[in-house]
Amino acid sequence: MLESLRGRYYSIRRHARRLKRRELKSLRRWLEDTENLLHFSALFVIPVLIGSITWLSNASPIISFFVYPPLASGTYTLFADPDGRYSTPRKFVGGMTTGALCGWFALELTARFLYIVPPEQFRVHAGAAALGILLTGLLTWMLEFEEPTAFSTALLILVTGSEKLTYVVGIVVSSILVASIFVVWRRHFYRERSRYLFQSTSGDDKVLVPVRGDDTVSLALFAARLAAAHEMGKVVLMQTVSEDAIQETADRIGSTVSPTESDGVEGQTHDITSKAEEQITDRALQRLDRLSERITSEVDVPCEYVVAVDTGPAGKTILQTAGTENCDLICAPYETDEGVPAQFVRTLLSGTIDTVVFRPSSGRTEWQHLLVMVRSSGQLANTMLDFAQRLVSDGGTISACSCISKHGERRATEILLENVVESLSVPVETRIEHGSVEEFLTRNASHYDIAIVGASTDRSGPSRFILSPTYERVYELECDLAIVHRG
């Protein structure tokens, strides 16, 4: 009884751990979208900051209650748009302080010379409010402190009564505190989010390359340059052998064995099969060895070899081998069957392991000008741009492009592209084009060495049924094509 309960307890704990890892992975993927990250930060950071400032105001009379409204809205502006027009510590602190001082000056001026009453007895008047806003607008414009919260601080001081100095000091202290925390958050987390959140920048240390067909050098060096971005990067060259090929070789070996040699020898068939497997493996290893020498001479990445028997569909064999060899990424050649992607390609692009299907156009082994087609922000866009950053040669260029169908989509697309490229350590050109992706690629492919597109596996089934993935609608390009799938 006790053993049964203990077994059930450990089973529940293992299940809970798997569930926790799965949920954390989902959360991490969700946070890879910059918009989600900003909303998440605003949702959790701002309440902590405002709560901390409230605690300070309760412990000390320096911070007035009237500081909270402009402080909360200004803090949201900072964290919701960290690289926006108003999101600089100078504008944040300077704008709020300038607004408070302008409102104080307008209050003193109108109370003493227009209404002839002490400022502490003065009640809000339209003239004082208008003058405060006018002065705030002029000064923030001249000092380049323009921000919305400056106007709210200019108005709120009109209702502080005798606590005007406390109000201004509270504005300065609280805004400096918020700005300091914002600078630390933006510098050490937001702008480094690719290191903490983007899985493609920390994975892909071991890249599996299925060697199929004759033209494999371009694919192998493509995979090697992806792996070389990491210190522990490694390429695993894989050659599959069909059972039919083994049988043919065994039959050929068996035909050379004389009847006297085979008579009375138990297990002769097994020996012949073993010899056939050895011959095929030796030939495969010789080919892989030549490819490995090319890789190590040009990219200096270590290589490993795998020769696997193809007992089923090729795609499943490759996925199984990638799992067995603990590979993070598969770089496979693009194959077609009567003009459409072969089942081998479709299997890999629906698997649970990250995959890049590569279609060379001219056998190039270096990529100077790269084009990344971005449809939406998030994990796939981050991965494609990270791959482009690894591939680009010294002095090369990367372009991130998104296609729109309506002019009204331009502004939102500009923000999308800005969000996905700003985390990269290399400059990236952004382009917005009207029309379909396939039309744009057909017109502009000759200007680039490689185009990187998504496999559209993040789209829903009905969406993929209505509109097929981009790579299926692009047939011939004057540049290489890389199709990226996140498992």
C-alpha positions in Angstrom: 0.0 0.0 0.0 2.8 2.4 1.0 4.8 1.6 -2.1 1.7 2.2 -4.3 1.1 5.6 -2.7 4.8 6.5 -3.1 4.7 5.5 -6.7 1.6 7.6 -7.4 3.2 10.6 -5.6 6.3 10.5 -7.8 4.2 10.1 -10.9 2.1 13.2 -10.0 5.3 15.1 -9.2 6.9 14.2 -12.6 3.6 15.1 -14.4 3.6 18.5 -12.5 7.2 19.2 -13.5 6.5 18.4 -17.2 3.4 20.6 -17.1 5.5 23.4 -15.5 8.2 23.1 -18.1 5.6 23.2 -20.9 3.8 26.2 -19.4 7.2 28.1 -19.0 8.1 27.3 -22.6 4.7 28.6 -23.8 5.2 31.8 -21.7 8.7 32.3 -23.0 7.4 32.0 -26.6 4.6 34.4 -25.9 7.1 36.9 -24.5 9.2 36.7 -27.6 6.6 39.0 -29.2 7.8 42.5 -28.3 4.3 43.8 -27.9 3.4 41.1 -25.4 6.6 41.8 -23.5 5.8 45.5 -23.2 2.3 44.8 -22.0 3.6 42.3 -19.5 6.2 44.8 -18.2 3.7 47.6 -18.0 1.3 45.3 -16.2 3.7 44.2 -13.5 6.4 46.9 -13.2 4.2 49.9 -13.0 2.1 48.7 -10.0 5.4 47.8 -8.1 6.9 51.3 -8.8 3.7 53.2 -7.9 3.3 51.0 -4.8 6.9 51.7 -3.8 6.5 55.5 -4.2 3.2 55.3 -2.2 5.1 53.6 0.6 7.7 56.4 0.5 5.0 59.1 0.6 3.5 57.5 3.6 6.9 57.3 5.3 7.9 60.8 4.4 6.1 64.1 3.7 8.2 64.8 0.6 5.9 63.2 -1.9 2.4 64.7 -2.3 -0.6 62.7 -3.3 -1.1 64.9 -6.4 2.1 63.4 -7.8 0.5 60.1 -8.5 -1.7 60.8 -11.6 1.0 62.3 -13.9 3.6 59.9 -12.5 1.4 56.8 -13.3 0.7 58.0 -16.8 4.3 59.0 -17.5 5.6 55.7 -16.2 3.2 53.8 -18.5 4.5 55.9 -21.4 8.1 54.9 -20.6 7.5 51.2 -20.3 4.9 50.8 -23.0 7.1 52.4 -25.6 10.8 52.2 -24.4 12.2 53.7 -27.6 9.4 56.1 -28.4 9.4 59.8 -28.8 8.7 60.5 -25.1 10.6 57.7 -23.6 13.8 59.3 -22.5 14.8 60.1 -18.8 15.6 63.7 -19.8 12.2 64.3 -21.2 10.4 62.4 -18.5 12.1 64.2 -15.5 12.5 67.5 -17.3 9.0 67.6 -18.7 7.2 66.8 -15.4 9.4 69.2 -13.5 9.0 72.0 -16.0 5.2 71.6 -16.0 5.1 71.8 -12.2 7.3 74.9 -12.1 5.3 76.6 -14.9 2.0 75.9 -13.1 3.5 77.3 -9.9 4.7 80.4 -11.6 1.2 80.9 -13.3 -0.5 80.5 -9.9 1.7 83.1 -8.2 1.4 85.5 -11.1 -2.4 85.4 -11.4 -3.0 85.3 -7.7 -0.9 88.3 -6.8 -1.5 90.6 -9.8 -4.8 89.6 -11.3 -6.9 88.5 -8.4 -5.0 90.2 -5.5 -5.3 87.2 -3.1 -2.6 85.1 -1.5 -1.7 82.1 -3.6 -2.7 79.6 -0.8 -6.2 81.1 -0.8 -6.5 81.1 -4.5 -8.9 78.7 -6.2 -8.5 77.4 -9.7 -9.4 80.0 -12.3 -9.5 79.6 -16.0 -6.9 82.3 -16.5 -4.3 80.5 -14.3 -5.0 77.2 -16.0 -4.6 78.7 -19.5 -1.4 80.6 -18.5 0.1 77.5 -16.9 -0.5 75.4 -20.0 0.8 78.2 -22.3 4.0 78.5 -20.3 4.4 74.7 -20.2 4.0 74.4 -23.9 6.4 77.2 -24.7 9.2 76.0 -22.3 8.9 72.3 -23.1 9.0 73.1 -26.8 12.1 75.3 -26.4 13.9 72.9 -24.0 12.7 69.8 -26.0 11.0 68.4 -23.0 7.6 67.9 -24.7 5.6 65.1 -23.2 1.9 64.7 -22.2 2.6 64.5 -18.4 4.1 67.9 -18.3 0.7 69.5 -18.9 -0.9 67.4 -16.1 1.7 68.4 -13.6 1.1 72.1 -14.6 -2.6 71.8 -13.8 -2.4 69.7 -10.7 -0.3 72.2 -8.8 -3.2 74.7 -9.0 -5.1 72.6 -6.5 -2.3 71.8 -4.0 -3.0 74.9 -1.8 -0.1 75.6 0.5 1.8 72.3 -0.6 3.3 73.7 -3.8 6.9 73.3 -2.8 6.2 69.7 -1.5 4.5 69.0 -4.8 7.4 70.2 -6.9 10.0 68.3 -4.8 7.8 65.2 -5.0 7.7 65.5 -8.7 11.5 65.7 -9.0 12.2 62.9 -6.5 9.7 60.4 -7.8 10.4 61.1 -11.5 14.1 60.6 -11.0 13.4 57.3 -9.1 11.2 56.0 -11.9 13.6 57.2 -14.6 16.5 55.4 -13.0 14.7 52.1 -12.8 13.5 52.5 -16.3 17.1 53.1 -17.6 18.3 49.9 -15.8 15.3 47.9 -17.2 15.8 49.1 -20.7 19.5 48.8 -20.8 20.0 45.4 -19.1 16.7 43.6 -19.9 14.7 45.1 -22.8 17.6 45.7 -25.1 19.1 42.4 -24.1 15.9 40.4 -24.4 17.2 38.3 -27.3 19.7 36.8 -24.8 17.2 36.1 -22.2 14.0 35.2 -24.1 14.8 34.3 -27.7 15.5 30.6 -27.7 17.2 30.6 -31.2 20.0 32.7 -29.8 20.8 30.1 -27.1 20.0 26.9 -28.9 21.1 25.5 -32.3 24.5 24.3 -31.0 24.1 21.0 -32.9 22.9 21.1 -36.4 21.9 18.0 -38.3 22.4 18.1 -42.1 20.9 15.2 -44.1 23.1 14.7 -47.1 20.9 13.9 -50.0 21.6 14.3 -53.7 24.8 15.5 -55.3 24.8 19.3 -54.7 25.4 19.4 -50.9 28.3 21.8 -50.4 26.1 25.0 -50.3 23.7 23.4 -47.8 26.5 22.1 -45.6 28.2 25.5 -45.4 24.9 27.2 -44.8 24.3 24.9 -41.8 27.9 25.3 -40.7 27.6 29.1 -40.6 24.5 28.8 -38.5 26.3 26.5 -36.0 29.5 28.7 -36.0 27.6 31.5 -34.2 27.9 29.5 -31.0 31.0 28.5 -29.2 29.8 24.9 -28.8 28.4 24.8 -32.4 28.7 21.5 -34.2 27.5 20.0 -37.5 26.2 16.4 -37.7 26.4 15.1 -41.3 23.8 12.4 -41.8 23.7 9.9 -44.6 20.6 7.6 -44.9 20.9 4.2 -46.5 17.8 2.4 -47.8 17.2 -1.3 -47.1 17.0 -1.9 -50.9 20.5 -0.6 -51.4 21.8 -2.9 -48.7 20.0 -5.9 -50.3 21.4 -5.0 -53.7 24.9 -4.8 -52.4 24.4 -8.1 -50.5 23.2 -9.8 -53.7 26.2 -8.6 -55.5 28.6 -9.9 -52.8 26.7 -13.1 -52.7 27.0 -13.7 -56.4 30.8 -13.6 -56.0 30.8 -16.3 -53.4 31.4 -19.8 -54.8 29.0 -22.6 -53.9 31.8 -24.5 -52.1 32.4 -21.5 -49.9 28.8 -21.2 -48.9 28.0 -25.0 -48.5 27.7 -26.0 -44.9 28.5 -22.5 -43.5 25.9 -21.5 -41.0 25.0 -17.9 -40.9 26.5 -17.1 -44.4 23.6 -14.9 -45.3 24.1 -12.8 -42.1 27.8 -12.4 -42.9 27.0 -11.3 -46.5 24.5 -8.7 -45.2 27.1 -7.4 -42.6 29.7 -7.0 -45.4 27.2 -5.2 -47.5 26.4 -2.8 -44.6 30.1 -2.2 -44.1 30.7 -1.4 -47.7 27.9 1.0 -47.9 28.9 2.6 -44.6 32.5 3.0 -45.8 31.4 4.7 -49.0 29.0 7.0 -47.1 31.7 7.9 -44.5 34.2 8.7 -47.3 31.7 11.2 -48.8 30.9 12.7 -45.5 34.6 13.0 -44.7 35.2 15.0 -47.9 32.3 17.3 -47.0 33.6 17.7 -43.4 37.1 18.8 -44.7 35.4 21.5 -46.8 33.4 22.7 -43.8 36.3 22.8 -41.3 38.6 24.5 -43.9 36.1 27.4 -44.6 34.1 27.7 -41.3 36.2 25.9 -38.7 33.2 24.0 -37.2 33.7 20.4 -35.9 31.7 17.7 -37.6 30.2 14.4 -36.6 28.9 11.6 -38.9 25.8 9.5 -38.7 24.8 6.8 -41.2 21.3 5.6 -40.6 19.2 2.9 -42.2 16.1 4.3 -43.8 13.5 1.9 -42.6 10.5 4.2 -43.2 9.7 7.6 -44.7 12.8 9.7 -45.0 11.4 12.6 -43.0 10.6 10.4 -40.0 14.0 8.8 -40.1 15.7 12.3 -40.0 13.5 13.5 -37.2 14.2 10.3 -35.2 18.0 10.7 -35.8 17.8 14.4 -34.7 16.2 13.4 -31.5 18.7 10.5 -30.9 21.7 12.7 -31.6 20.2 15.5 -29.4 20.3 18.0 -32.3 18.7 21.5 -31.9 18.2 22.2 -35.6 17.8 20.4 -38.9 19.1 21.9 -42.2 17.7 19.9 -45.0 17.7 20.2 -48.8 14.5 21.3 -50.6 13.0 18.5 -52.7 9.9 18.5 -55.0 7.6 15.8 -56.3 5.9 16.8 -59.6 6.4 20.5 -58.9 5.2 20.5 -55.3 7.2 20.1 -52.1 8.0 16.4 -51.5 6.5 14.5 -48.6 10.0 14.5 -47.1 9.9 18.3 -46.8 6.4 18.4 -45.5 7.2 15.9 -42.8 10.2 18.0 -41.5 8.2 21.2 -41.6 5.5 19.7 -39.4 7.9 18.1 -36.9 8.7 19.1 -33.3 12.3 20.1 -34.1 13.4 23.4 -35.5 14.0 23.0 -39.2 15.4 25.1 -42.1 14.8 23.8 -45.6 17.3 25.2 -48.0 17.0 25.7 -51.8 20.2 26.9 -53.5 20.1 28.8 -56.7 23.8 29.1 -57.8 25.9 27.0 -55.3 27.1 30.0 -53.4 28.7 29.4 -50.0 28.7 33.0 -48.6 25.8 35.3 -48.3 26.4 39.1 -48.5 22.9 40.5 -49.0 20.1 38.8 -47.1 16.3 39.4 -47.2 14.0 38.4 -44.4 10.3 38.4 -45.0 8.4 39.3 -41.8 4.7 38.6 -41.5 4.2 39.2 -37.8 6.3 39.7 -34.7 7.1 36.9 -32.4 9.2 33.8 -32.2 9.4 33.0 -35.9 10.4 36.5 -36.9 13.0 36.6 -34.2 14.5 33.3 -35.3 14.7 34.3 -39.0 16.4 37.5 -38.2 18.8 35.8 -35.8 19.7 33.3 -38.6 20.3 36.2 -41.0 22.6 37.8 -38.4 24.6 34.6 -38.2 24.8 34.1 -42.0 25.7 37.6 -43.2 29.3 38.2 -44.2 31.4 41.0 -43.0 30.2 44.2 -44.6 27.0 42.6 -45.7 23.5 43.9 -45.4 20.2 42.5 -43.9 16.8 43.7 -45.1 13.6 43.0 -43.2 10.6 43.4 -45.4 6.8 43.1 -44.9 4.1 43.3 -47.6 0.8 45.1 -47.0 -2.3 45.2 -49.1 -3.8 48.5 -47.8 -2.2 51.9 -47.2 -3.8 52.1 -43.7 -1.6 49.1 -42.6 1.7 51.0 -43.1 1.9 52.6 -39.7 1.2 49.4 -37.8 3.7 47.5 -40.1 6.4 50.1 -39.4 6.0 49.5 -35.6 6.1 45.8 -36.2 9.4 45.9 -38.1 10.9 48.3 -35.6 10.1 45.9 -32.8 11.6 42.9 -34.5 14.8 44.5 -35.7 15.8 46.7 -32.7 17.1 43.7 -30.6 19.7 42.8 -33.2 23.3 43.8 -32.8 23.7 44.6 -36.5 22.0 47.3 -38.5 18.9 46.1 -40.4 17.2 47.9 -43.3 13.4 47.8 -43.1 11.1 47.8 -46.2 7.4 47.9 -46.6 5.9 46.9 -50.0 2.4 46.9 -51.4 1.3 43.6 -53.0 1.9 39.9 -52.4 5.0 38.3 -51.0 5.6 36.1 -54.1 5.3 39.1 -56.4 7.8 41.1 -54.4 10.3 38.1 -54.2 10.0 37.5 -58.0 10.8 41.2 -58.7 13.6 41.7 -56.2 15.3 38.3 -55.7 18.1 39.2 -58.0 19.2 42.0 -55.6 19.8 39.5 -52.8 21.9 36.4 -52.2 19.2 34.6 -50.0 15.6 35.1 -49.0 14.5 33.8 -45.7 10.8 33.1 -45.3 8.6 31.3 -42.7 7.1 27.9 -43.2 3.7 29.3 -42.0 3.3 26.5 -39.6 2.3 29.0 -36.9 -0.9 29.7 -38.9 -4.1 27.8 -38.3 -5.2 24.9 -40.4 -8.1 26.8 -42.1 -5.8 29.7 -42.9 -3.2 27.4 -44.5 -6.0 25.7 -46.5 -7.4 29.1 -47.9 -3.9 30.5 -48.7 -1.0 28.1 -49.2 2.4 28.9 -47.5 4.6 31.4 -49.4 7.3 28.9 -50.2 4.7 26.8 -52.1 3.8 29.8 -54.2 7.3 30.8 -55.1 8.8 28.5 -57.8 12.0 29.9 -59.3 14.0 32.7 -57.7 17.3 34.3 -58.6 18.6 33.8 -55.1 18.8 31.0 -52.5 15.7 30.4 -50.4 15.6 29.3 -46.8 12.3 28.1 -45.2 12.2 28.3 -41.4 10.0 26.2 -39.2 9.9 26.4 -35.4 9.1 23.1 -33.8 
